[in-house]
Amino acid sequence: MKKTWKAAALAAVLAIAGCGGTNTNEIKIGAVITSTGAFAFVGQPYGNFYKAYVEYINANADDYADALNGKTLKPIIYDEGGDGNVGKTYIEKLINDDKVFALVGVLGTWNVVAAKTVLEEAKVPSVYFGTGTSAQMFEPAYGYQRYMMGVQPLYKTEGRLMYLRSLTEFEGVTKIGVVHTSSDDGASLKAGIEYQASLDTRANKPQIIYQQVTTTVASEMSQQIEAVKDCDVIIAAANQATFKGIYQAVQLNATSKGAPVLTTYVNIAPTAIPDEAVTTVGASDIYGAAWVVFNEEEGSSTEADRRLADYEEFLAVVDANIGGHIPAAEKEAYKLSAYAMSSFIAIRMFMEGLKRVNAQEMELTAANYVMAMEQGKIPVAISGSVNYEGGQRIGLDSLSFVKYVKPATGTVAATGTFVEEAPMKSIDELFAELSLITA
């Protein structure tokens, strides 16, 4: 197939990085996924599904022929136990020793931040990072930065959405409390909130109180939480471990207790919810963002039908459980696991790139893979789409708004669920709604 001048130009830019092709029937993909340590509750379902999905694809190669083109996938996965420095070492090993064609679904802010320079200079496609860290954000990417292709919404982008949802989903908000960490997740979410607030030029717009926390222990946050005790909405700008502490501390303060708590999409899983959400009388409701959609009505739109088909594939992988990687007792829970779905999306995104290379009858090289991925929007499984054209690397900016539904009293929080309160909307759509609200 004849290449366009634009594609040819990019090929020239990346030509010296054109290595990465393979003469074997295997396409080696690598990932660093924490399955032990503090974040094992994320890494275990993520990694278990990852392995099951690769085995499913290889066992049903005919159904994936447009991507595999006669080859099979060979995953190489390392567990770094939640340590970014160890993760960086493993990423270097995957690139230099294992000679993977691509890194697919590296999990964790700590790994991406620690290995940022390595990833930028690796000349190896890195598709999907299991984190929202801004270390993967480029507006636009240049040179070998283009090999980094994030998908998940980035924390800075989500911070902008948090500010907008605080005002479009709740009435009479005059004061917003933002409790954040100083680490990449909290700092980036805070930066997004600040930026979006700066764009809100309405008279008498809400006051925002920022409070940094320096611990994950609720009892040690008491004095810090005092700063936001009178706020109408409290945003917990932190990932799983610190979020639990923030939520617990808010419930320990008689004045802040009961105020709606918004948090990042990385916490939108029942396993990330503290039991105090169920056991404390009058506890705060928990809200957040979701970027996967799997409960739409068939026939409601072309995109809805696509996402439903994606979800059916996801369910088929869980049910097949080839290789037995998913614990039998947890199969039903996996069907609603945000972490398993994230793993599904990571591998599907990689497969989309393979499809594009094959559709254009190009040799499978790193340079050709990047070139193919940059040619227009790419549908994201059970979600919206991303567009890497022109070096854009900002992730998704359309998220739905969900609420945690508490289970019966006497049960643990992990048995609850999340339901959609408002549909998927972009920053531009929400900002247009906000302009109609009188502060």
SEZA-376319 format. One record per residue (C-alpha): residue number from 1; x, y, z. Coordinates in Angstrom, 1 decimal, decimal comma. Example, Ala and Ser with C-alpha at 12.3 -4.5 7.8 and 13.67 -1.06 7.14 Angstrom:
residues 2
PT / 1 / 12,3 / -4,5 / 7,8
PT / 2 / 13,7 / -1,1 / 7,1
***
This chain:
residues 439
PT / 1 / 0,0 / 0,0 / 0,0
PT / 2 / 1,4 / 3,4 / -0,9
PT / 3 / 2,2 / 5,6 / 2,1
PT / 4 / 1,1 / 9,2 / 2,4
PT / 5 / 3,7 / 11,9 / 2,5
PT / 6 / 3,0 / 12,4 / 6,2
PT / 7 / 3,5 / 8,8 / 7,0
PT / 8 / 6,7 / 8,7 / 4,9
PT / 9 / 8,0 / 11,8 / 6,7
PT / 10 / 7,5 / 10,2 / 10,1
PT / 11 / 9,1 / 7,0 / 8,9
PT / 12 / 12,2 / 9,0 / 8,0
PT / 13 / 12,3 / 10,6 / 11,4
PT / 14 / 12,1 / 7,3 / 13,2
PT / 15 / 14,2 / 5,3 / 10,7
PT / 16 / 17,2 / 4,9 / 12,9
PT / 17 / 15,0 / 3,4 / 15,5
PT / 18 / 13,5 / 0,9 / 13,1
PT / 19 / 15,0 / -2,1 / 14,8
PT / 20 / 12,5 / -4,2 / 16,8
PT / 21 / 11,2 / -6,4 / 14,0
PT / 22 / 11,4 / -10,1 / 14,5
PT / 23 / 12,1 / -13,1 / 12,3
PT / 24 / 10,4 / -15,5 / 14,7
PT / 25 / 6,8 / -16,4 / 15,1
PT / 26 / 6,7 / -14,7 / 18,5
PT / 27 / 6,0 / -11,1 / 19,4
PT / 28 / 7,5 / -10,5 / 22,8
PT / 29 / 5,7 / -8,1 / 25,0
PT / 30 / 6,9 / -7,1 / 28,4
PT / 31 / 5,3 / -5,6 / 31,6
PT / 32 / 6,2 / -4,8 / 35,1
PT / 33 / 3,2 / -5,5 / 37,3
PT / 34 / 3,2 / -5,4 / 41,1
PT / 35 / 1,6 / -8,6 / 42,4
PT / 36 / 3,1 / -8,4 / 45,9
PT / 37 / 3,3 / -5,5 / 48,4
PT / 38 / 0,9 / -2,7 / 49,2
PT / 39 / -0,6 / -2,5 / 45,8
PT / 40 / -1,0 / -6,2 / 45,2
PT / 41 / -4,8 / -5,8 / 45,3
PT / 42 / -4,4 / -3,8 / 42,1
PT / 43 / -1,6 / -5,9 / 40,5
PT / 44 / -3,0 / -9,3 / 41,1
PT / 45 / -6,3 / -9,0 / 39,1
PT / 46 / -4,5 / -6,8 / 36,6
PT / 47 / -1,6 / -9,3 / 36,1
PT / 48 / -3,8 / -12,5 / 36,3
PT / 49 / -6,1 / -11,2 / 33,6
PT / 50 / -3,2 / -10,1 / 31,5
PT / 51 / -1,8 / -13,6 / 31,4
PT / 52 / -5,3 / -15,2 / 30,8
PT / 53 / -5,9 / -12,8 / 27,9
PT / 54 / -2,6 / -13,5 / 26,2
PT / 55 / -3,3 / -17,2 / 26,4
PT / 56 / -6,9 / -16,6 / 25,1
PT / 57 / -5,6 / -14,7 / 22,1
PT / 58 / -3,0 / -17,4 / 21,3
PT / 59 / -5,6 / -20,2 / 21,7
PT / 60 / -8,0 / -18,3 / 19,3
PT / 61 / -5,4 / -17,1 / 16,9
PT / 62 / -7,7 / -17,3 / 13,9
PT / 63 / -10,0 / -14,7 / 15,5
PT / 64 / -7,1 / -12,4 / 15,9
PT / 65 / -5,4 / -13,1 / 12,6
PT / 66 / -5,7 / -9,4 / 11,5
PT / 67 / -3,4 / -8,5 / 14,4
PT / 68 / -1,2 / -11,6 / 14,8
PT / 69 / -0,5 / -12,2 / 11,1
PT / 70 / 0,5 / -15,8 / 11,9
PT / 71 / 2,5 / -15,0 / 15,0
PT / 72 / 1,8 / -15,6 / 18,7
PT / 73 / 2,3 / -13,3 / 21,7
PT / 74 / 4,9 / -14,1 / 24,3
PT / 75 / 4,5 / -12,1 / 27,6
PT / 76 / 7,4 / -11,5 / 29,9
PT / 77 / 6,2 / -10,1 / 33,2
PT / 78 / 8,2 / -9,1 / 36,3
PT / 79 / 6,9 / -8,2 / 39,8
PT / 80 / 8,7 / -5,3 / 41,5
PT / 81 / 6,7 / -5,4 / 44,8
PT / 82 / 5,7 / -1,8 / 44,5
PT / 83 / 9,3 / -0,4 / 44,4
PT / 84 / 9,9 / 2,0 / 41,5
PT / 85 / 13,7 / 1,5 / 41,6
PT / 86 / 13,2 / -2,2 / 41,2
PT / 87 / 10,7 / -1,6 / 38,5
PT / 88 / 13,1 / 0,6 / 36,6
PT / 89 / 15,7 / -2,2 / 36,7
PT / 90 / 13,2 / -4,7 / 35,3
PT / 91 / 12,1 / -2,3 / 32,6
PT / 92 / 15,7 / -2,0 / 31,5
PT / 93 / 16,0 / -5,8 / 31,6
PT / 94 / 12,9 / -6,1 / 29,3
PT / 95 / 14,4 / -3,7 / 26,8
PT / 96 / 18,1 / -4,6 / 26,9
PT / 97 / 18,1 / -8,3 / 27,8
PT / 98 / 14,7 / -9,7 / 26,9
PT / 99 / 14,6 / -7,6 / 23,7
PT / 100 / 10,8 / -7,2 / 23,8
PT / 101 / 9,1 / -5,7 / 20,8
PT / 102 / 6,9 / -3,5 / 23,1
PT / 103 / 6,2 / -2,7 / 26,7
PT / 104 / 2,5 / -3,2 / 27,2
PT / 105 / 0,7 / -2,2 / 30,3
PT / 106 / 3,5 / -1,3 / 32,7
PT / 107 / 1,6 / -0,8 / 36,0
PT / 108 / 2,1 / 1,9 / 38,6
PT / 109 / 3,1 / 5,5 / 38,9
PT / 110 / 6,2 / 4,6 / 40,8
PT / 111 / 7,5 / 2,6 / 37,9
PT / 112 / 6,7 / 5,1 / 35,2
PT / 113 / 8,2 / 8,0 / 37,1
PT / 114 / 11,4 / 6,1 / 38,1
PT / 115 / 11,9 / 4,9 / 34,5
PT / 116 / 10,7 / 8,0 / 32,7
PT / 117 / 14,0 / 8,8 / 31,0
PT / 118 / 14,6 / 5,1 / 30,1
PT / 119 / 11,1 / 4,9 / 28,5
PT / 120 / 11,6 / 8,1 / 26,6
PT / 121 / 14,9 / 7,0 / 25,1
PT / 122 / 14,2 / 3,3 / 24,7
PT / 123 / 13,1 / 3,3 / 21,1
PT / 124 / 10,7 / 0,5 / 22,1
PT / 125 / 6,9 / 1,1 / 21,8
PT / 126 / 5,3 / 1,5 / 25,2
PT / 127 / 1,6 / 1,1 / 24,9
PT / 128 / -0,7 / 1,9 / 27,9
PT / 129 / 0,6 / 2,7 / 31,4
PT / 130 / -1,5 / 1,5 / 34,3
PT / 131 / -1,3 / 5,0 / 35,9
PT / 132 / -2,4 / 8,5 / 35,3
PT / 133 / 1,0 / 10,1 / 36,0
PT / 134 / 1,8 / 13,2 / 34,0
PT / 135 / 5,2 / 11,6 / 33,3
PT / 136 / 3,6 / 10,2 / 30,2
PT / 137 / 2,0 / 13,5 / 29,1
PT / 138 / 3,5 / 15,3 / 26,0
PT / 139 / 1,8 / 18,2 / 24,2
PT / 140 / 3,2 / 17,2 / 21,8
PT / 141 / 5,8 / 14,4 / 22,0
PT / 142 / 9,0 / 14,8 / 20,0
PT / 143 / 11,5 / 12,2 / 18,7
PT / 144 / 11,6 / 9,1 / 20,7
PT / 145 / 9,0 / 10,4 / 23,2
PT / 146 / 6,5 / 9,3 / 20,5
PT / 147 / 7,1 / 5,7 / 21,4
PT / 148 / 5,3 / 6,4 / 24,7
PT / 149 / 1,5 / 5,9 / 24,1
PT / 150 / -0,5 / 6,3 / 27,2
PT / 151 / -4,3 / 5,7 / 27,3
PT / 152 / -5,7 / 6,2 / 30,8
PT / 153 / -6,8 / 9,7 / 31,7
PT / 154 / -3,8 / 11,6 / 33,1
PT / 155 / -4,1 / 13,0 / 36,6
PT / 156 / -3,7 / 16,6 / 35,4
PT / 157 / -6,6 / 16,0 / 33,0
PT / 158 / -8,7 / 14,3 / 35,6
PT / 159 / -8,1 / 17,2 / 38,1
PT / 160 / -9,7 / 19,5 / 35,6
PT / 161 / -12,7 / 17,2 / 35,4
PT / 162 / -12,9 / 17,0 / 39,2
PT / 163 / -13,3 / 20,7 / 39,5
PT / 164 / -16,0 / 20,7 / 36,8
PT / 165 / -17,9 / 17,8 / 38,3
PT / 166 / -17,8 / 19,4 / 41,8
PT / 167 / -19,9 / 22,2 / 40,4
PT / 168 / -22,1 / 20,5 / 37,8
PT / 169 / -23,2 / 17,6 / 39,9
PT / 170 / -23,8 / 19,3 / 43,2
PT / 171 / -25,9 / 22,4 / 43,9
PT / 172 / -24,9 / 25,4 / 46,0
PT / 173 / -21,2 / 24,6 / 46,3
PT / 174 / -19,3 / 27,7 / 47,6
PT / 175 / -16,2 / 26,0 / 49,1
PT / 176 / -14,2 / 23,1 / 47,7
PT / 177 / -11,6 / 21,3 / 49,8
PT / 178 / -8,7 / 19,6 / 48,0
PT / 179 / -6,7 / 17,2 / 50,2
PT / 180 / -3,7 / 16,1 / 48,2
PT / 181 / -0,3 / 14,4 / 48,5
PT / 182 / 3,0 / 15,9 / 47,3
PT / 183 / 3,7 / 12,9 / 45,1
PT / 184 / 3,0 / 12,8 / 41,4
PT / 185 / -0,6 / 11,7 / 41,7
PT / 186 / -1,6 / 14,3 / 44,2
PT / 187 / 0,5 / 17,1 / 42,7
PT / 188 / -0,8 / 16,5 / 39,2
PT / 189 / -4,5 / 16,3 / 40,3
PT / 190 / -4,0 / 19,6 / 42,2
PT / 191 / -2,4 / 21,2 / 39,2
PT / 192 / -5,3 / 20,2 / 37,0
PT / 193 / -7,8 / 21,6 / 39,5
PT / 194 / -5,9 / 24,9 / 39,8
PT / 195 / -5,7 / 25,2 / 36,0
PT / 196 / -9,4 / 24,6 / 35,5
PT / 197 / -10,3 / 26,9 / 38,3
PT / 198 / -8,2 / 29,6 / 36,6
PT / 199 / -10,5 / 29,3 / 33,5
PT / 200 / -13,6 / 29,7 / 35,5
PT / 201 / -14,2 / 33,5 / 35,2
PT / 202 / -17,6 / 33,6 / 36,8
PT / 203 / -18,2 / 36,1 / 39,5
PT / 204 / -18,2 / 34,7 / 43,0
PT / 205 / -16,9 / 31,3 / 41,9
PT / 206 / -16,2 / 28,8 / 44,7
PT / 207 / -13,3 / 29,2 / 47,1
PT / 208 / -10,8 / 26,4 / 47,0
PT / 209 / -8,8 / 25,3 / 50,1
PT / 210 / -5,8 / 23,2 / 49,4
PT / 211 / -4,4 / 21,0 / 52,1
PT / 212 / -1,4 / 18,7 / 51,7
PT / 213 / -1,3 / 15,5 / 53,8
PT / 214 / 2,0 / 13,9 / 54,7
PT / 215 / 0,8 / 10,5 / 56,0
PT / 216 / -1,5 / 7,7 / 55,1
PT / 217 / -2,7 / 7,2 / 58,7
PT / 218 / -6,1 / 8,8 / 59,4
PT / 219 / -5,5 / 9,6 / 63,0
PT / 220 / -2,3 / 11,5 / 62,0
PT / 221 / -4,3 / 13,6 / 59,5
PT / 222 / -6,6 / 15,1 / 62,1
PT / 223 / -5,0 / 18,5 / 62,2
PT / 224 / -4,6 / 18,7 / 58,4
PT / 225 / -8,3 / 17,8 / 57,8
PT / 226 / -9,3 / 20,7 / 60,0
PT / 227 / -8,5 / 23,0 / 57,1
PT / 228 / -11,3 / 21,6 / 54,9
PT / 229 / -13,9 / 20,7 / 57,5
PT / 230 / -16,4 / 23,4 / 56,4
PT / 231 / -16,2 / 22,6 / 52,7
PT / 232 / -19,3 / 21,6 / 50,7
PT / 233 / -17,3 / 19,1 / 48,7
PT / 234 / -14,0 / 17,4 / 49,5
PT / 235 / -11,7 / 16,2 / 46,7
PT / 236 / -9,3 / 13,4 / 47,8
PT / 237 / -6,5 / 13,9 / 45,3
PT / 238 / -4,5 / 10,8 / 46,1
PT / 239 / -4,2 / 7,2 / 45,0
PT / 240 / -5,4 / 4,1 / 46,9
PT / 241 / -3,3 / 4,0 / 50,1
PT / 242 / -3,6 / 7,7 / 51,0
PT / 243 / -7,2 / 7,9 / 49,8
PT / 244 / -8,3 / 5,5 / 52,5
PT / 245 / -6,6 / 7,6 / 55,2
PT / 246 / -8,1 / 10,8 / 53,9
PT / 247 / -11,6 / 9,4 / 53,8
PT / 248 / -11,3 / 7,9 / 57,3
PT / 249 / -10,0 / 11,2 / 58,7
PT / 250 / -12,9 / 13,1 / 57,1
PT / 251 / -15,3 / 10,8 / 59,0
PT / 252 / -13,4 / 11,4 / 62,3
PT / 253 / -14,1 / 15,1 / 62,1
PT / 254 / -17,7 / 15,9 / 63,2
PT / 255 / -17,9 / 18,9 / 60,9
PT / 256 / -16,5 / 17,3 / 57,7
PT / 257 / -18,2 / 14,0 / 58,2
PT / 258 / -20,9 / 13,4 / 55,6
PT / 259 / -19,5 / 15,9 / 53,1
PT / 260 / -19,4 / 14,3 / 49,6
PT / 261 / -15,9 / 13,0 / 48,8
PT / 262 / -14,7 / 12,9 / 45,2
PT / 263 / -11,7 / 10,8 / 44,3
PT / 264 / -9,7 / 9,8 / 41,3
PT / 265 / -10,7 / 7,0 / 38,9
PT / 266 / -7,8 / 4,8 / 40,2
PT / 267 / -9,8 / 4,4 / 43,5
PT / 268 / -13,1 / 3,5 / 41,7
PT / 269 / -13,2 / -0,2 / 42,8
PT / 270 / -14,9 / -1,6 / 45,9
PT / 271 / -11,6 / -3,0 / 47,1
PT / 272 / -10,2 / 0,5 / 47,4
PT / 273 / -13,1 / 1,7 / 49,6
PT / 274 / -12,5 / 1,8 / 53,4
PT / 275 / -14,9 / -0,1 / 55,5
PT / 276 / -15,8 / 3,1 / 57,3
PT / 277 / -17,9 / 4,0 / 54,3
PT / 278 / -20,3 / 1,3 / 55,5
PT / 279 / -19,8 / 1,0 / 59,2
PT / 280 / -19,9 / 4,8 / 60,1
PT / 281 / -23,4 / 6,2 / 60,5
PT / 282 / -23,8 / 9,3 / 58,3
PT / 283 / -20,6 / 8,6 / 56,4
PT / 284 / -19,7 / 10,6 / 53,3
PT / 285 / -20,9 / 9,4 / 50,0
PT / 286 / -18,0 / 8,6 / 47,6
PT / 287 / -18,0 / 9,8 / 44,0
PT / 288 / -15,5 / 9,6 / 41,2
PT / 289 / -14,7 / 9,2 / 37,6
PT / 290 / -14,9 / 6,1 / 35,4
PT / 291 / -13,5 / 5,7 / 32,0
PT / 292 / -14,8 / 2,2 / 31,1
PT / 293 / -18,4 / 1,8 / 30,1
PT / 294 / -20,0 / -1,7 / 30,0
PT / 295 / -23,6 / -1,2 / 31,1
PT / 296 / -25,0 / 0,6 / 28,1
PT / 297 / -28,2 / -0,4 / 26,3
PT / 298 / -27,7 / -2,3 / 23,1
PT / 299 / -28,7 / -0,3 / 20,0
PT / 300 / -28,4 / 3,0 / 21,8
PT / 301 / -25,5 / 4,1 / 19,6
PT / 302 / -22,8 / 2,7 / 17,4
PT / 303 / -20,3 / 3,4 / 20,1
PT / 304 / -22,4 / 1,7 / 22,7
PT / 305 / -22,6 / -1,4 / 20,6
PT / 306 / -18,9 / -1,4 / 20,1
PT / 307 / -18,3 / -1,1 / 23,8
PT / 308 / -20,8 / -3,9 / 24,6
PT / 309 / -19,0 / -6,2 / 22,1
PT / 310 / -15,8 / -5,3 / 23,8
PT / 311 / -17,2 / -6,2 / 27,2
PT / 312 / -18,5 / -9,5 / 25,9
PT / 313 / -15,0 / -10,4 / 24,8
PT / 314 / -13,7 / -9,5 / 28,2
PT / 315 / -16,3 / -11,8 / 29,8
PT / 316 / -15,4 / -14,6 / 27,4
PT / 317 / -11,7 / -14,3 / 28,6
PT / 318 / -12,7 / -14,6 / 32,2
PT / 319 / -15,0 / -17,5 / 31,6
PT / 320 / -12,5 / -19,4 / 29,5
PT / 321 / -9,7 / -18,7 / 32,1
PT / 322 / -7,1 / -20,5 / 29,9
PT / 323 / -4,1 / -21,3 / 32,0
PT / 324 / -6,1 / -21,0 / 35,2
PT / 325 / -4,6 / -17,6 / 36,1
PT / 326 / -7,8 / -16,3 / 37,5
PT / 327 / -8,7 / -17,9 / 40,9
PT / 328 / -11,9 / -19,9 / 40,4
PT / 329 / -13,6 / -18,3 / 43,5
PT / 330 / -13,0 / -14,8 / 42,1
PT / 331 / -14,2 / -15,2 / 38,5
PT / 332 / -17,5 / -13,3 / 39,1
PT / 333 / -15,6 / -10,5 / 40,9
PT / 334 / -13,2 / -10,2 / 38,0
PT / 335 / -16,1 / -9,5 / 35,7
PT / 336 / -16,6 / -6,2 / 37,5
PT / 337 / -13,0 / -5,5 / 38,3
PT / 338 / -11,7 / -2,2 / 37,1
PT / 339 / -8,2 / -3,5 / 37,3
PT / 340 / -8,8 / -6,6 / 35,2
PT / 341 / -10,6 / -4,3 / 32,6
PT / 342 / -7,5 / -2,0 / 32,6
PT / 343 / -5,4 / -5,0 / 31,7
PT / 344 / -7,8 / -5,9 / 28,9
PT / 345 / -7,6 / -2,4 / 27,5
PT / 346 / -3,8 / -2,4 / 27,6
PT / 347 / -3,5 / -5,5 / 25,5
PT / 348 / -6,4 / -4,5 / 23,1
PT / 349 / -4,6 / -1,2 / 22,5
PT / 350 / -1,4 / -3,1 / 21,5
PT / 351 / -3,4 / -5,3 / 19,2
PT / 352 / -5,0 / -2,3 / 17,5
PT / 353 / -1,5 / -1,2 / 16,6
PT / 354 / -0,6 / -4,6 / 15,1
PT / 355 / -3,8 / -4,5 / 13,1
PT / 356 / -2,9 / -1,1 / 11,6
PT / 357 / 0,6 / -2,3 / 10,6
PT / 358 / -0,8 / -5,3 / 8,9
PT / 359 / -3,6 / -3,4 / 7,2
PT / 360 / -1,0 / -1,2 / 5,5
PT / 361 / 1,1 / -4,2 / 4,6
PT / 362 / 4,1 / -2,9 / 6,5
PT / 363 / 6,9 / -4,8 / 8,1
PT / 364 / 6,5 / -5,1 / 11,9
PT / 365 / 9,1 / -2,7 / 13,2
PT / 366 / 9,1 / -0,3 / 16,1
PT / 367 / 9,1 / 2,7 / 13,8
PT / 368 / 6,3 / 1,4 / 11,6
PT / 369 / 4,2 / 0,5 / 14,7
PT / 370 / 4,5 / 4,1 / 16,0
PT / 371 / 3,7 / 5,5 / 12,6
PT / 372 / 0,6 / 3,3 / 12,3
PT / 373 / -0,6 / 4,3 / 15,8
PT / 374 / -0,3 / 8,0 / 14,9
PT / 375 / -2,7 / 7,8 / 12,0
PT / 376 / -6,0 / 9,0 / 13,4
PT / 377 / -8,2 / 8,1 / 16,4
PT / 378 / -8,0 / 4,7 / 17,9
PT / 379 / -11,1 / 3,2 / 19,7
PT / 380 / -10,3 / 2,2 / 23,3
PT / 381 / -12,0 / -1,0 / 24,4
PT / 382 / -15,1 / -0,4 / 26,6
PT / 383 / -14,2 / 3,3 / 26,5
PT / 384 / -13,9 / 6,3 / 24,2
PT / 385 / -10,9 / 6,9 / 21,9
PT / 386 / -7,4 / 8,4 / 21,9
PT / 387 / -5,6 / 10,2 / 19,1
PT / 388 / -1,8 / 10,2 / 18,9
PT / 389 / -1,7 / 12,1 / 15,6
PT / 390 / 0,9 / 14,9 / 15,6
PT / 391 / 2,6 / 13,5 / 18,7
PT / 392 / -0,4 / 14,2 / 21,0
PT / 393 / -0,1 / 12,3 / 24,2
PT / 394 / -2,7 / 13,5 / 26,7
PT / 395 / -4,8 / 10,4 / 27,2
PT / 396 / -8,5 / 10,3 / 27,5
PT / 397 / -10,4 / 13,4 / 28,6
PT / 398 / -14,0 / 11,9 / 28,7
PT / 399 / -15,1 / 10,3 / 31,9
PT / 400 / -18,4 / 9,3 / 33,4
PT / 401 / -19,4 / 10,2 / 36,9
PT / 402 / -20,1 / 7,4 / 39,4
PT / 403 / -21,2 / 6,9 / 43,0
PT / 404 / -20,3 / 4,1 / 45,4
PT / 405 / -23,4 / 2,2 / 46,5
PT / 406 / -23,0 / 0,8 / 50,0
PT / 407 / -23,8 / -2,8 / 50,7
PT / 408 / -26,0 / -3,9 / 53,7
PT / 409 / -24,9 / -3,0 / 57,1
PT / 410 / -22,6 / -5,6 / 58,6
PT / 411 / -20,8 / -6,3 / 55,4
PT / 412 / -17,4 / -5,1 / 54,2
PT / 413 / -17,0 / -2,2 / 51,8
PT / 414 / -15,5 / -4,4 / 49,1
PT / 415 / -19,0 / -6,0 / 48,6
PT / 416 / -20,4 / -2,7 / 47,4
PT / 417 / -20,5 / -1,4 / 43,9
PT / 418 / -20,4 / 1,7 / 41,7
PT / 419 / -23,2 / 3,1 / 39,6
PT / 420 / -23,2 / 5,8 / 37,0
PT / 421 / -24,6 / 9,1 / 38,2
PT / 422 / -23,9 / 11,0 / 35,0
PT / 423 / -22,7 / 9,9 / 31,5
PT / 424 / -19,3 / 10,2 / 29,9
PT / 425 / -18,6 / 13,8 / 29,1
PT / 426 / -15,5 / 15,7 / 28,0
PT / 427 / -13,9 / 18,8 / 29,6
PT / 428 / -15,3 / 21,0 / 26,9
PT / 429 / -18,8 / 19,6 / 27,4
PT / 430 / -18,7 / 20,1 / 31,2
PT / 431 / -17,2 / 23,5 / 30,9
PT / 432 / -20,1 / 24,5 / 28,6
PT / 433 / -22,5 / 23,3 / 31,3
PT / 434 / -20,6 / 25,2 / 34,0
PT / 435 / -20,9 / 28,5 / 32,0
PT / 436 / -24,7 / 28,2 / 32,5
PT / 437 / -24,4 / 28,0 / 36,2
PT / 438 / -24,5 / 31,2 / 38,2
PT / 439 / -21,9 / 31,1 / 40,9
***
